[in-house]
Amino acid sequence: MNTLLLLGLALVAALAIGRLAGLIGLPRVVGYIFAGLFLGDSGLHILTSSLVDAFAPLVNFALALIGFMVGGELKYEIFRRYGRQFFIILLCEGILAMIVVTTLVWWWTGNPALAILLGALSSATAPAATVDVLWEYKSRGPLTTTILAIVALDDGLALILYGFAFAVAQALLTADSITPVGLFFGPLREILGALLLGCATGFCLDQLLPFLKKDEDRLVLNLGAILLAAGLAIKMDLSLIMVSMAIGAWLANTHRHRNEQSFESVKLFTPPIYTFFFILVGARLRLDLLPQLGVVGLLYILGRTMGKWTGAFIGGQISGAATTVRKYLGLALLSQAGVALGLSLHVYDHFSSQGAAGHALGVTVLNVIAATTFIVQILGPPAVKMAITKAGEIPVVQEATPPVSLPEN
């Protein structure tokens, strides 16, 4: 099957299954994921793993666009009003998820290195599926605003916690001492590097856009800048989502009225890219990994869910968040994908060459994250819909296009 035929088949199948998902009350992103599952190695073997790998640039482009659009929601006045609340909730839900998962896995396996690595990976939340549900239902309100801020900031926290866990696990396996450089330098370099690259790109884009009068020219420049920054992020081993978020945040907070059209034009361009992205997510999910989930995988899911839900509630209580945020935020933080999978691959690549214990550690982490991702990617979007429905943040009469900006309250 040639590439164009494959793309057409995948998009039409995803649209049909997405509409069916909507008819039974599920977010359309679940339908897209199931379309990919149906076409992938767990179904018809049309979108094989090698083909999915070949579409990696498109996946990275979609993640960059998602990061850019999420960054556009990170406005200064929202952080000025709710910043303390966001960071308290972020720390509580991320760190508590790590503590609960680490404790449960250590108790069951007696392996502290495995426990702390899985604990760190549990703190990550996938923004793509979560944000897509918010856009689909055009939700707005304090819970929606908080969800967008938390999923945007979660990557940075996950990188910091992973850097700490990686250094501890390495020391436990090799009996080396733990150094401050090993704990903080790597994550700090990645976070600061991503922010600097994103802000520099956003600054250049903000200066160039006024010279272009045609909307199509502005769209080309926006997409070109996002692609350039994403390519540089990959080359420099930085988080391309974080880089793209920084670009969007820069444009959203400088000359906002002038730059608002940038987000509108990019949003009109994105639906087929997002759709195919979630098809590829579904194609990567493998049913044959579920039997490998085991007790460790079940403890990981249980501990991660308990930690994020309880942490979000406690953080909301401490920070004085709205009742809807305290009660329902934890429901919206179940999705896990890119960051956790990427870091699990890093664990496997690094530790699998360090003897039998290291190899077993790497294989276990990779299999647990891959298997649990299957489950939370299916359950995550409906949970987000349930959260915003219970919070009363889905408009009764939906507008023709989703708003770029969210209200502060």
C-alpha positions, 0 to 999 in steps of 0.5 A: 500500500502506497503512502497516500493510500495509507494516509487516506485510509487511516484518516477516513477510518479514524473519522468514522470510528471517532464519530461512532465514539461520539455517538456513544458518549466517548471523546473522539480521540478514543475513536482515533486511538481505536482506529490505529489499534485496528490498523496496527500490529494488534489488528490488520497489520496495515500500520506496522511498527516499521511504518509507524517508526517511518512516520516519526517526523509527523509525530514530532510535528504533531507534538510540537503543534500541541505544545505551541497551542498549549503554550498559547494558554499560558498567559501572564495574568492567569499565572499572576492570579493562580501561579501559586495554586498551580505550582502547589498542585503540581508539586503535590500530585507529581511528588505524591504519585512518585512516593506512592508508586515507589513505596508499592513497587519497593514493597512488592519487589524489594528492588529500590532501583526499579521502584524509584525509576517507576516512581519518577516516570509515574509523575509524567502526564501526556498533554496530547490526549488530555488537551484534545478532549478539552478542545473537542468539548470547548470547555472553559472554567477553573478546572480547564484552566488548571488542567492546561497549566498542570499538563504544561508544567508536568514535563518539567517536573517529571524531568527533574524527578527522573534526573534524581531517580536516575542518579539514585538507581545508578548509584544503587546498581554500581555502588557509586556515590550520589553527586549533586551534579548527577542529580540536578545538572542534566534535568536543569540543562534540558529545562533551561535549554528548552526554555531558552530555545523556545523563547528565542524562537518566539522572540524572532517570530514576534518580530517577523510576523508584523512584516507579513500581511497575508494570513497564508504567509503568516501561517507558513512562517508560524509553521516554519518556526515551529518546525525549525525549533522542534528540529533543533530541540531533537538535535540538541536532545531537548524536550520539543514539547517544552520548546514549542510551549515556550514559543506559544507562551512568548507569543501569547504574552507579547503583542497578544492581540496581534499574535492571536491570529497566529493561534487561530490559523495554526488551529485551523491547520491542525485537525488532520495532523492531530487525527493521524497522530492519535492513529499512530498512538493507537497503532503503537499499542500492543495487546500482546504486552498486556499479559506482561503487565503483572503485579508490578504493572498493576501496582504502578497503575494503582499507585499512580492513580492514587498519588495523582488523585490524592495529590491534586486534592491535597494541593487544591486544599492547601492552595485554596483552589475551587471545589471543582478543581479539588474534586475532579482534577485527579480524574484528568491526569491519568493519560501517559505517553510520550515523556514516560515512554521516552524516559523508559527507553532511556532507562533500557538503553542505559541500564541494559548493558550493565550486567544481568541486574541492569538488563532486568531493570531496563526490560522491566521498566520498558515493559511496565511503561509500555503495557500501562500506557495502553490502559491509561491511553484508553481510560484517560480521555473518557476520564477527562470528559467525566471531570469537565462534565462533573465540573459543569465546564462544557458549554450547553450550546457549543460555538463553531470554533474553540476559543483560543483563550480561556477565562480566568474564572 
